[in-house]
Amino acid sequence: MVARRLLLIIDRMSLSSQGLAAFGAFISMLVVGTVGFHYLERDWNWVEAFYFSTYTL
C-alpha cells in the first residue's frame, strides 16, 4: 500500500523533479557509504557502521 502510494506520488512529479530527487538520493547514498566505509576501517561491524553513518547524517 505504501509503495503504491509512493509510486503514484513519483508519477505525478515532473521529469526534472524526478531527476533532482534521484540525484539527491544518489549523493546521499554515496555520502552514507563513504562514512560507513570509514567506520568499517576502524574495525567496527557493518551494523554499527550503518547505524552511526545514517544516524550522524
C-alpha positions, -999 to 999 in steps of 0.1 A, spaced: 0 0 0 27 24 9 48 15 -21 19 20 -44 12 55 -29 48 64 -33 48 53 -69 17 75 -75 35 105 -60 66 99 -81 44 95 -112 28 129 -107 62 147 -104 77 164 -134 107 147 -151 131 174 -138 119 169 -102 123 131 -106 158 136 -118 166 160 -90 152 136 -64 172 107 -80 204 128 -79 198 137 -43 193 101 -34 224 90 -52 245 117 -34 230 107 -1 239 70 -7 274 80 -17 280 100 14 265 74 37 285 47 20 317 67 24 311 74 60 301 38 67 333 26 50 353 49 72 337 33 102 344 -2 88 381 7 86 380 13 123 372 -25 128 335 -19 135 310 -44 123 286 -35 94 256 -29 118 275 -3 139 289 13 107 254 15 91 238 28 123 263 55 130 266 67 94 229 71 90 224 85 125 250 112 121 240 122 86 
